[in-house]
């Protein structure tokens, strides 16, 4: 259960953070509060060298994020425009999987990549020219005509119905952002250190720039994961209570059925403490057999669910897509899950056999032998 839960969180974060937003982003001062092209930043070697000076920074992906009115034939629609470096963005496996038709590499030849639902709404197909009309840097008009070279599918319905990618130089030309971008998306060698790395970069960041990690920019996702994980922990506690009563009942029955045996053993000279220790080892032995069997049984299942995630259909799939996630539930295959749970079960066993051991320690030998 924990593996499926954590695997789902990891997949959600990978889609939203690693494959789209980045573990941290550098912006021009004030962009986080007012996401306009006026607050774009100057993309120069100085800021690149500063960011790369941190050993944990793996990759810097410049981006331009804005909006424009798209038009084809007699239909038009407001869409989000993202200017990217195709060699960095489109090499991600998750993006490649979302390709519906066309060739992503053709974006380098002045093309545009649009989402399938947008193309469906406009009635456009690969090879058609899409017109973009918007506002560029410092109020300059932004007008361009681009050939559709590929269609992609996004899990988020809102994005899937209104998103387009341009090669970053074409986006700079469209929005008159020569030498400027709206943000730098960062990926790290050790993504688990995203907070520490962000704080290190923030400490001496030039005054015209600001940096935020994904939890600061996407607090709703962090809150969703934390609240859902808390619900999972409550469910685990309930399972542990059930397990505890199961072990307690087993120990109690085992002792109740062997009272006469224990009475005879003690009457023949065996110390009660040794009987208590013997029963304790028996219970731990039985518990260990159960743990080993569960690990041997669950490892191949967990690995299979990691490689072949559970896929939802129907209303459940629509619910996932509403939140912008793929309708799948992969398992996180991490060995620490196979260590933590057995330790907890052993602790529960030790607690559950306290009362039966106490019963043995105050055993009346005469009554026990007569049973």
N, C-alpha and C positions, 0 to 999 in steps of 0.2 A: 504493500500500500504506500509506504514511504517512497519507494523507488518510482512508482507511477506519479506520485504527487510532485516529487522533486524534478522528475524528468519533464513533466508538463511545464513547470516553472522555467526550467532551463531552456526549453524550446520557445516559450513565449519571449523570454529575454533575448534569445538569439535572434529571433525574427525582428523584434522591435528595436533592440539595442545594437547588437553586433552587425546585423545585416542592413540596418536602416539608419538609425540615429548615430550610433557610435557610443563608446563607453564614456566619452567626454567630448565637448565641443568648445572651440574657441570662437568668440564673436567680437564684433566691434562694441565699444562701450555703449550700453543702453539698449542693445538689440534684444535682450531677454524681455524687456518691458515693452518695447515698441519695435516689433519685427517688420521694419521697413527697409528699403534699399538705402535710405539715407544713413542708416546705422550700420552699413556694411563696413568691412575692414580692408585695409590695404594688404594685399597678399605679396609679401616680399621675402627675400632671402633671410633678412634679419629675424623675422618671427619664426621662420622655418628652422633656422639654426638654434634659436632659443628652445623651441619645443623638442627638437631632436637631441638637445643636450641632456635630457633626462633618459637614462638608460632603459627605462621601462617602456618608452614610446616605440611602438613597432611601425606604425604607418600613419601618415597624415593625408587625409582625403579632402581637398578643397571642394566646396559646394556653393551653388547659388540657389536659393529658395525664394520663389516669388509666385505671383498669380498673373493670369492673363485670360482674355476672352478667346476661346478657340472657335473657329468657324469652318464649316465645310458645307458646300451646296447651300441649302436654305435653312440650316440649323446651326445654332451656336450654343456654347456653354462655357461658364467660368471654370477654370481648372488650375491646379497647382503645377508649377513648372520647376523642375529640379535640374540644375546644370551640374554635370558630373565629369569626372575623369573615367572614361569607360574601362581603361586598363585596370583601374582599381575597383570600381563598383561592380562591373559586370562579370568579373572573374569569381565572384562569390557563388558557391554552389547553390545556395538557396535562390538567388536571382536567376541563375540558369534554369532551375527547375520551373520557374514561373513563365518561361518563354512559351507562348502559344503558337506564334507563327512569325516567320521572317528571320532576319539575321541581326543580332545585337551589334555586331562589329560595324555594320553599315552606318551607324550613328556618326562615325568619324568622317563620313563623306557628306556632312551637312544634313543628315536625316534626323528624324524624331521618333522616339519610341513611346507609344501610348498604351494605356490600359485597354483591355478588350471591351469592357462595358462602355467606355467612352467612344471607342470606334463604332460599337454597335448602335449607340444612341445617335451619333452623327451620320451613320450610314456610310462610313469611310472604310477603306480596306488598304492593305499594303500597296504602295505605289501611288496612292492619292496624295495630294498636297493639302496640308492643314495650315490655315491662316491663324496667326496669333496677334492679338492687339492688346496692349497694356500700357503701363506707365513705367518708365525706366528711372535711372538714378537722377535725383534732383529734378524730377518732374518731366524729364525728356520723354517724348512719345516712343513707345516700343512696338514696332510692327515688323512681322516677318512671315515668310512662307516656307514651310518645310515639308519634305517628302516623308511619308510614314514608311519606316523600314522594318518595324517589328511590333508585335503585340504581346503584352505580358498580362498576367493575371495576378492581382493582389488579394490577400485574404480579407482585408478590410473593405467592406462594400463601398464606403465613402471614397477611399483612395482608388478602388477599382473602377469607379465611375467618373473619375476626374483627375487624372495624373498623367504627366508626360515628362520624359527625360530628353534633355539636349546635351550635346557635348559642351563642356564648360566654356570653351572659347566662343562657340556660337551663342551661348546664353549671355556671355559678357557683351557680345556685339548687339544682341537683341535689347538688353536692358542698359546699354551704355555704361557698363561696369568695367571699363578697361583697367586691368591690373587690380581689380577688387573682387571680393567674394563675400557672401553673407556669413560663412562659417567654415571652420576647419574641423572635420570629424576625426577623432583620434581612436586608434586601436592600440592595445598594449600587449607586451610580451606575456605578462601575467595579469589577466583581466580581473582577477580577484583583488588586486591592489589598486583598483580604479579610484577609490577615495583618496588614498595616500598620495598617488601620483598626481591627481588633480590639485590637491592642496600644495604639493611641492611646486608645481608649475604656477599656481596662483600667487605664491609668495613673492615672486620677483617678475611677474608679468608686466610688460609695458603698460603705461597708464591708459592708452587708447584701446586696450583689449580687455576682455573678460572671459572667464572659463568656468564651465559648470559640468559636473558629471551627470549621468543619466538619471540618477535618483532625484537630483534637484530639479531637473527639467521634466521628469515624468513621475511625479509623486503618486499619481493615481495608480500606476502599475505597481510601485513599491507597496502601497497600502493594500492593494488587492492580494498580492502574494503573501504579505504578512498576515492579513486577516484569514485567508484561506489556509495558510499553514497553521495558524492558531486553532482553527476548526479541526484540522487533521490531528493536532496534538490532543485535543479533547477526545476525539474518537479513539485515538491510541490508548488514552488513559482508561476508557471504558473497556477496550479489549484487554488491557492488562488486568483490570479488576476481574473480568470473566476468567482469564487465565489463572489468576491467583486463587479464585474459588475452586477452579477445576483441580489445581495442584493440592490445595488444602483438603478437598474432599477425598482425593486419591490417598493422601497421606493418612487421613483419619480412618478410612476404611481399611487400609493396609495394617494399621496398628490394631484396630478393633478386632480384626480377624486373627491376629497373632498374639493376643494378650496371654493366652495359656502358654504359648511357646516362649514368650519373654519371661513369664513367671518361672517356668522350669529352668531356663538358662540362668536366671538370677539366683534361684534356689540352689543350683549346682555350683555356685560360687562366682559367677560372672558379675562384674561390677555394673551398676546401672548406667554409669557414665559411658562405659564401653558399648552398652546396648544402644544408648542414645546416638553415639558416634556411628555405630553400624547402620542404624536406620537413616541417619543423615547422609551417609555415603551412598546408600541404596537409592535414596530419592535424587541425589545429585547425579548418580549414574543413569537413572531412568530419564531425568531431564536432559542430560547430555546426549543420550541416544536420540531423543526427540529433536534436539537442536541440530545434531549432525544430519539426521534424516531430512529436516526442513531445508537446510542449506543445500544439500545434494539435490533435492527436488526443485528448489526455487532458482538456483543459479542458471540452469538452462532456460527456464521460463523467463527470467529477467533479461537474459541476453537476447532471447527471441523477440521480446517486446521492445527491446532497444533497437534492433535491426528492423523489425516489422511492427511499427506502432499500431495501437488500436485506432481504427478509423471510424469516426461517427458519420452517420447519414441522417437524412430527414430533419426534424425540428432541432435535434441536438446540434447538428452541423450548422444550421442557420444561426443558432445561438452563439456558437463559437465565432462564426464569421461576423456577427454583429459587433463583437468586441474586437474584431480585427485579427483573429488568430486562426491558424489552420485547424480544421476539425479532427485533430489527431491527439492521441495520448501516448507518447513514448515513455519508456522506462529509463531511469538514470541508473546505469550499471556501475555502482560504486561499492567497493569492498567494505567501507566503513559501516554500511547498513547491515552487513552480515556480522559485524562485531558488536555494534551498539545493542541490537535487539537481543542476541543471546545473553549478553551481560545483564540486561534488564530482567530477562526471564530467570536467570540464575539467582538474582537478588530476590525476585518474587518467591522463588522456591525456598530460599533460606528463611524468608519471613513467614511463609505458609506453614513450615514444619516446626515453628516455635512451639505452638500449642500441643501438637502430638508429642513432641519431645518432653514437654512439661508433664504430660500425662504419664509418660514412661517413668520419669524421675520420681513421681509420687505413687508409683504402682504398689498396691497391696499384694504381696506375693501369695498369701493363702487364698485370697479371693480369685486371683488370676489363675492359680493352678486348678481350682474347683470348677472353672468355667468350661 
